[in-house]
Amino acid sequence: MNNINGGNGANATPADDYIEFTITPDAGQTLSFNTISLDFLKASGGAEVFADLRWSVDSFDSSLGAGSVTDFTWQAILSEDISGLAGQTTATTFRVLLSTGGNNNDLFVDNFVLTGSAIPEPSAFALLAGMFGLTWVMLRRRG
């Protein structure tokens, strides 16, 4: 991401620029998110760069978390708990809105990490119920 200009300070809306990525579940699967984190490096420019994380489920309307890059070193400014966003069955797009106080900045993003947990399919629950049923029958015949 190069030459991010303008902006209105800490509020990243309207943003000068943004980066986005989309995650699509396999057919019949559900996305279950735990955390999301991104590292940023400001390589040049004088102004602080503000980053605001949003997602497509609410049309990028509300912030999931925000932070700012001030130094010329790698910083993990966005590391958010998004476990409350679980249960997505369609493609989900995350967008990081970027804005500055008006100076040009060269900004780099690295170490994108999205953690989640698998949600079992209904057939897995049926298998578990069957195993418990057979175990119960076996224990009843013994006693």
Rosetta silent file (secondary structure, phi, psi, omega in degrees, C-alpha in Angstrom):
SEQUENCE: MNNINGGNGANATPADDYIEFTITPDAGQTLSFNTISLDFLKASGGAEVFADLRWSVDSFDSSLGAGSVTDFTWQAILSEDISGLAGQTTATTFRVLLSTGGNNNDLFVDNFVLTGSAIPEPSAFALLAGMFGLTWVMLRRRG
SCORE:     score description
SCORE:     0.000 S_00000001
   1 L     0.000  121.875 -177.427    0.000    0.000    0.000 S_00000001
   2 L  -122.858  150.814  171.926    1.694    3.251   -1.054 S_00000001
   3 L    50.030   65.256  174.661    1.036    6.955   -0.658 S_00000001
   4 L   -85.390  118.718 -172.012   -1.964    7.049    1.624 S_00000001
   5 L  -117.353  161.764  169.510   -3.029   10.699    1.646 S_00000001
   6 L    68.822 -144.154  178.444   -5.494   13.004    3.352 S_00000001
   7 L    99.679  179.976 -176.722   -8.017   11.666    5.828 S_00000001
   8 L  -134.192   42.681  173.679   -9.573   12.993    8.985 S_00000001
   9 L    77.624 -140.646 -170.399   -7.484   11.742   11.870 S_00000001
  10 L   -64.138  -25.977  178.474   -8.598    9.012   14.255 S_00000001
  11 L   -85.522  115.950 -174.807  -11.889    8.397   12.496 S_00000001
  12 L   -83.479   12.813  178.226  -11.099    6.240    9.476 S_00000001
  13 L  -120.425  120.366    1.765  -14.362    7.099    7.720 S_00000001
  14 L   -76.795  144.951 -177.650  -14.119    8.340    5.056 S_00000001
  15 L   -86.812  153.249  175.470  -10.976    6.344    4.434 S_00000001
  16 L   -81.135  -31.825 -177.348   -8.179    7.353    2.108 S_00000001
  17 E  -161.021  169.508  175.895   -7.554    3.782    1.093 S_00000001
  18 E  -154.822  160.129  170.137   -8.326    0.272    2.244 S_00000001
  19 E  -120.452  147.599  178.606   -7.223   -3.320    2.006 S_00000001
  20 E  -145.776  157.606  178.070   -9.683   -6.167    1.989 S_00000001
  21 E  -147.937  148.427 -176.441   -9.791   -9.942    1.891 S_00000001
  22 E  -120.089  137.909  177.357  -12.617  -12.430    1.501 S_00000001
  23 E  -118.112  127.541 -177.524  -13.046  -15.824    3.135 S_00000001
  24 L  -119.605  122.998  178.243  -15.476  -18.289    1.552 S_00000001
  25 L   -74.248  154.366  173.140  -16.596  -21.468    3.323 S_00000001
  26 L   -65.630  160.080 -179.994  -16.862  -24.751    1.450 S_00000001
  27 L   -55.039  130.500  178.256  -20.387  -25.821    0.496 S_00000001
  28 L    79.021    1.933 -178.518  -22.362  -26.809    3.584 S_00000001
  29 L  -101.067  162.249  178.507  -19.685  -25.482    5.954 S_00000001
  30 L  -123.576  136.935  176.099  -19.852  -22.694    8.536 S_00000001
  31 E   -84.829  133.849  177.614  -17.075  -20.197    9.331 S_00000001
  32 L  -128.621  109.281 -176.350  -16.247  -19.862   13.010 S_00000001
  33 E   -97.361  146.705  173.263  -13.840  -17.032   13.855 S_00000001
  34 E  -113.966  -59.761 -179.071  -11.905  -16.520   17.096 S_00000001
  35 E  -139.938  159.939  174.406   -9.350  -13.755   16.507 S_00000001
  36 E  -137.057  139.640  177.151   -7.923  -11.654   13.712 S_00000001
  37 E  -148.350  148.361  177.553   -4.600   -9.810   13.710 S_00000001
  38 E  -141.196  143.504  174.604   -2.483   -7.840   11.244 S_00000001
  39 E  -104.046  142.584 -179.745    0.963   -6.232   11.542 S_00000001
  40 E  -125.676  149.277  174.294    1.687   -2.865    9.938 S_00000001
  41 E  -133.706  124.161  173.481    4.904   -1.017    9.063 S_00000001
  42 E   -93.427  113.621 -174.169    5.010    2.647    8.159 S_00000001
  43 E   -91.321  -21.434  177.703    8.042    2.946    5.871 S_00000001
  44 E  -160.748  171.621  179.880    7.855    6.693    5.184 S_00000001
  45 L    97.272  155.829 -175.496    5.719    9.772    5.796 S_00000001
  46 L  -100.226  -25.972 -173.149    5.178   11.899    8.855 S_00000001
  47 L   -82.493  152.043  173.189    1.541   11.455    9.754 S_00000001
  48 L   -67.906  140.749  178.785    0.080    8.763   11.957 S_00000001
  49 E  -105.859  127.480  179.966   -1.847    6.131    9.984 S_00000001
  50 E  -102.103  136.205  179.598   -5.181    5.003   11.407 S_00000001
  51 E  -123.069  133.803 -177.156   -6.590    1.543   10.648 S_00000001
  52 E  -130.873  116.475 -177.127  -10.215    0.567   11.220 S_00000001
  53 E   -87.377  129.668  178.785  -11.333   -3.073   10.766 S_00000001
  54 E  -137.052  170.798  178.645  -14.834   -3.692    9.348 S_00000001
  55 E  -142.334  162.066 -170.741  -16.697   -6.559    7.704 S_00000001
  56 H   -74.756  -17.511 -175.904  -19.252   -7.129    4.963 S_00000001
  57 H   -59.696  -36.286  176.343  -21.961   -8.698    7.139 S_00000001
  58 H  -109.336   30.131  179.366  -23.137   -5.225    8.223 S_00000001
  59 L    57.790   36.833  178.345  -22.088   -3.553    4.930 S_00000001
  60 L    60.162   29.970 -174.414  -18.840   -2.298    6.557 S_00000001
  61 L   -81.926  -41.886 -175.800  -20.969   -0.086    8.821 S_00000001
  62 L  -114.346  151.934 -177.869  -19.512   -0.745   12.295 S_00000001
  63 L   -81.980  135.071  173.310  -15.935   -1.051   13.505 S_00000001
  64 L   -90.694  -17.417 -179.721  -14.639   -4.384   14.786 S_00000001
  65 E   167.005  157.396 -178.008  -11.501   -2.698   16.123 S_00000001
  66 E  -145.957  162.147  177.175   -9.073    0.099   15.364 S_00000001
  67 E  -166.382  178.783  179.945   -5.477    1.139   15.920 S_00000001
  68 E  -141.074  150.920  178.438   -2.783    3.433   14.604 S_00000001
  69 E  -106.207  122.909 -178.774    0.752    3.178   13.241 S_00000001
  70 L  -117.460  -29.987 -174.516    3.128    5.836   14.513 S_00000001
  71 L  -102.345  171.457  175.970    6.653    4.401   14.225 S_00000001
  72 L   -96.707   41.542  176.373    8.804    3.080   11.437 S_00000001
  73 L  -132.353  159.105  178.053    8.799   -0.410   12.986 S_00000001
  74 L   -64.443  133.413 -179.576    6.469   -3.388   12.605 S_00000001
  75 E  -136.913  135.513  174.897    3.494   -3.050   14.918 S_00000001
  76 E   -90.259   84.233 -174.813    0.573   -5.385   15.635 S_00000001
  77 E   -89.760  -17.575  176.080   -2.030   -2.629   15.846 S_00000001
  78 E  -119.281  110.509  174.566   -5.049   -4.776   15.007 S_00000001
  79 E  -145.266   98.242 -169.313   -5.552   -7.858   17.148 S_00000001
  80 E  -121.228  144.203  172.124   -9.233   -8.336   17.838 S_00000001
  81 E   -82.835  115.199 -178.782  -11.450  -10.980   19.428 S_00000001
  82 L  -120.332   28.598 -178.229  -14.121  -11.683   16.829 S_00000001
  83 H   -63.939  -24.412  177.800  -15.579  -14.862   18.327 S_00000001
  84 H   -71.818   -5.800 -177.656  -18.991  -13.193   18.436 S_00000001
  85 H   -98.516   12.952 -175.503  -19.008  -13.159   14.634 S_00000001
  86 L   -68.847  162.732  173.668  -19.169  -16.941   14.262 S_00000001
  87 L    96.496   17.124 -179.932  -21.696  -18.809   12.183 S_00000001
  88 E   -78.827  129.905  179.648  -21.156  -17.317    8.732 S_00000001
  89 L  -110.051   -2.990  178.663  -22.274  -19.627    5.925 S_00000001
  90 L  -120.490  172.148  178.479  -21.554  -17.256    3.024 S_00000001
  91 L   -57.139  135.731 -179.474  -18.456  -15.418    1.818 S_00000001
  92 E  -122.334  126.735  179.594  -17.288  -12.852    4.374 S_00000001
  93 E  -107.427  129.977  173.138  -15.151   -9.853    3.418 S_00000001
  94 E  -103.005  140.872 -179.855  -12.987   -8.024    5.938 S_00000001
  95 E  -132.280  130.992  174.966  -11.888   -4.476    5.102 S_00000001
  96 E  -106.372  108.647  177.807   -9.218   -2.386    6.849 S_00000001
  97 E   -79.884  136.675 -176.594   -9.913    1.311    6.252 S_00000001
  98 E  -123.472  134.736  176.214   -6.761    3.443    6.328 S_00000001
  99 E  -147.425  157.350 -178.854   -6.483    7.204    6.851 S_00000001
 100 E  -132.224  176.363  177.269   -3.805    9.749    7.751 S_00000001
 101 L   -83.122    2.315  175.304   -3.536   13.329    8.888 S_00000001
 102 L   129.539  -13.956 -179.375   -2.632   14.472    5.386 S_00000001
 103 L   -93.774  155.495  175.660    0.956   13.422    4.653 S_00000001
 104 L   -67.230  141.824  177.323    2.065   10.736    2.227 S_00000001
 105 L  -138.872  141.446  168.443    2.865    7.405    3.864 S_00000001
 106 E  -100.689  119.448 -174.982    4.241    4.132    2.584 S_00000001
 107 E  -122.722  135.375  178.634    2.465    1.423    4.564 S_00000001
 108 E  -121.375  146.195 -179.754    3.092   -2.319    4.504 S_00000001
 109 E  -122.434  138.334 -179.298    0.911   -5.090    5.947 S_00000001
 110 E  -150.795  173.613  174.558    2.136   -8.520    7.007 S_00000001
 111 E    53.060   48.286  173.954    1.383  -11.447    9.332 S_00000001
 112 E   -71.251  123.744  179.901   -2.325  -11.651    8.670 S_00000001
 113 E  -132.172  125.385  174.746   -3.699  -14.278   11.054 S_00000001
 114 E  -124.122  114.604 -179.711   -7.326  -15.374   11.298 S_00000001
 115 E  -102.908  151.403  179.655   -7.978  -18.111   13.830 S_00000001
 116 E  -158.291 -179.278  177.277  -11.115  -20.140   14.090 S_00000001
 117 L  -133.453  149.521 -178.836  -12.518  -23.432   15.130 S_00000001
 118 L   -75.297  139.414  173.414  -14.275  -26.067   13.155 S_00000001
 119 L  -104.268  121.772 -176.281  -18.006  -26.474   13.630 S_00000001
 120 L   -60.904  148.577  175.481  -18.983  -30.111   13.249 S_00000001
 121 L   -76.588  159.201  178.892  -21.318  -31.105   10.457 S_00000001
 122 H   -55.796  -33.337  179.631  -24.716  -32.608   11.395 S_00000001
 123 H   -64.489  -30.506  177.486  -23.455  -36.062   10.384 S_00000001
 124 H   -67.072  -39.533  177.061  -20.764  -35.797   13.077 S_00000001
 125 H   -65.553  -38.712  178.476  -23.454  -35.204   15.704 S_00000001
 126 H   -64.178  -40.522  178.169  -25.405  -38.215   14.390 S_00000001
 127 H   -62.939  -45.170  178.680  -22.288  -40.371   14.660 S_00000001
 128 H   -62.006  -43.281  179.961  -21.694  -39.234   18.263 S_00000001
 129 H   -62.587  -41.428  177.788  -25.349  -39.889   19.186 S_00000001
 130 H   -62.413  -41.826  179.073  -25.111  -43.376   17.667 S_00000001
 131 H   -64.923  -41.866  178.057  -21.934  -44.147   19.610 S_00000001
 132 H   -65.076  -38.607  178.171  -23.517  -43.001   22.874 S_00000001
 133 H   -62.879  -45.607  179.013  -26.612  -45.097   22.114 S_00000001
 134 H   -64.871  -38.236  177.623  -24.537  -48.239   21.474 S_00000001
 135 H   -62.805  -42.060 -179.848  -22.522  -47.593   24.634 S_00000001
 136 H   -63.673  -44.114  179.010  -25.737  -47.292   26.654 S_00000001
 137 H   -61.624  -43.072 -179.975  -27.091  -50.547   25.199 S_00000001
 138 H   -62.375  -42.057  179.860  -23.809  -52.305   25.993 S_00000001
 139 H   -69.216  -34.719  179.292  -23.822  -51.063   29.591 S_00000001
 140 H   -66.974  -37.802 -178.619  -27.490  -52.074   30.084 S_00000001
 141 H   -72.481  -27.646  179.703  -26.799  -55.646   28.929 S_00000001
 142 H   -72.056  -40.678 -171.594  -23.844  -55.984   31.305 S_00000001
 143 L   -88.328    0.000    0.000  -25.771  -54.917   34.406 S_00000001
